[in-house]
């Protein structure tokens, strides 16, 4: 019995030594934003009767510090302000697309697993999808950016394609005769 108690005590001490010691902590992975500046950071845009500007343009990708492994692929972020420069047409914004062109004028393709750089405009009640003459709309842009454009550093041009429906805008007047009681 004494021997069994001794063996049991040795097992308890061994279990306490091996099972209850804290495991060594592995180093925490640090993810940081790698920001690429776009020059110029602000440009004026004009397409048809729409004018405006893209400002605060930058490209950001999230990478693991040390190894350089890409955690989150590159995205282009910016602010887009559009103005209906027509004097007689209302514009309904449908959507848009951002294309990236290399130094030869060729389209830089997006990787297979990533989405096309599409812009969506709000189309719900009280939204700014309709612009009367002189009105403007602003929105944030966050779209995928092709890795090939970062690696080769051959990006020469960003192209903004807008889809909108113009319609005639008319202001007309109706006059009618009235009188005030008894006069």
Secondary structure, DSSP 4 states (H G I P E B T S, - for coil): -HHHHHHHHHHHHHHHHHHSSPPPPPPPP-EEEEEEE-SSS-EEEEETTEEEEEEEEEEEEEEETTT--EEEEEEEEEEEEEEE--SSEEEEEEEEEEEEEETTSPBPPPPTTS---EEE---STT-SSEE-TT-EEEEEEEEE--HHHHHH--EEEEEEEEEEEEEE------------TT-
